[in-house]
Amino acid sequence: MANPVKIRATVKSVIKHTDSVASYVFEPQGRVPKFHAGQFLHIALDEYHPDAPWPESRVFSIASSPAERHEELAVTISVKGRFTERIFQTLEKGSECWLKLPYGEFLFPPDRHLVLVAGGVGITPYLSLLKQMLEEKSDQAITLCYGVRLAEHYLFSELIERCEAELPNFEKTVWCEDGSVPGEKGILDIDAIYATAPTGSLFYLSGPPAMIEVFKKRLLDLGVASECIRVDDWE
């Protein structure tokens, strides 16, 4: 793993998905260390000086592929409190901030069937992997199970549909509570997800803490070994 590096960055673009969810693409002003899909970075809004302590920051999953790291770094942010509200209010195209990366062990082995379970903005830790798979034309077996409340919450649908069209062993099912997205109507069903997963699959859980807690317990009750369950606590 690369040692974390502090980098000044400029906001290259901002994409507002909803009133409370946006993607930020940063142009790094220094050399970016290698990172792996699934890792995260820190964002600090205040000025940083090398001889001073690191300012207040929050962590966000890296949404760009590792191959893009010298050109851009992307994150997707949901307003959850004071700091993320400040990001929404202050960061715009041309703004500067500080990044510190890479961190995290939410990694994806290339030789296993991966079942990626995402609730809402919990899709973000998987974006780097999906982009990397498209770049590499990967034939790894991936099952994405994505739960959203409404059609407008189905983030990165174009990326996901492209994966389904171009990757031979990629499958996805979307659960939408009001049925406005093709797929399953209702909430994510961990029993249904488990029932269709091949033996030996690795299960990845990302989303609201309550969802993760319930799903992890259920998988353990169903006999999935704890080492085959990976959790990303993004709240």
Residue, then its C-alpha position, 0 to 999 in steps of 0.5 A: m500500500a502506498n503511504p498517504v500523500k497530501i495534495r492541493a487540488t482544484v475543483k474541475s467540475v461539480i455534478k448535482h445529482t439531487d438536492s443533497v447528492a453531488s459529485y466533485v471532480f478534482e484536478p490534483q496539483g501534485r503527484v498522486p500515489k497509486f491507490h486501489a479501487g475501494q479506497f478513500l481519501h480525506i478532503a480538507l477545506d481549510e488551508y494546509h501548511p506542511d509545518a502545521p497540523w492537518p485541518e478538519s477533514r472528512v473521508f469519501s470513497i474515491a470514485s475515479s479509476p486508479a488509471e485516472r489518478h494523475e488527471e483527476l480524482a472524483v468523489t460523490i458526497s451526500v449532505k449528512g452534517r455540517f462539514t458536508e453542508r459546507i462542501f455543498q455551499t463552498l466548493e464550486k468549479g475553480s475552488e481549491c482544497w486539500l486531499k490526503l490519500p490513499y486509505g482503506e482496506f475495502l478491496f476487491p480480489p480479482d479471482r473471486h465472484l463478488v456480490l456488491v450490495a449498495g443502498g442509496v449513496g452506498i454505490t460510491p465505493y464500487l464506482s472505481l472498480l466498475k470504471q477499472m473493469l471497463e478499462e481492462k475489459s474484465d471478465q471477472a464475475i460481479t453481481l451488483c445489487y442496488g437499492v434506491r427509493l426513487a428513480e432519481h436516486y438511481l445514481f450512475s445508471e449510465l455507468i452501470e448499464r454500460c458495465e452490463a452491456e460490455l462486461p461478459n460476467f457482470e450482472k445487476t439487479v436494481w430494487c426501487e421502492d416505488g417500482s419506477v426503475p426496471g428491476e425489483k419493486g421494494i427494498l433490497d432483499i438480502d435473502a434473495i441476493y444470497a439465494t442466487a449467489p454462487t458458493g464461495s462468493l464474497f459479499y460487500l455491503s455499503g449503505p446506511p449503518a442499519m442496513i449493513e447491520v441487518f444484512k451482515k447478521r442475516l448473512l452470518d445466520l445463513g452460514v456465510a463465513s465472516e471473512c467472506i463479508r466485507v463492510d464499508d461504513w460510510e456514515 
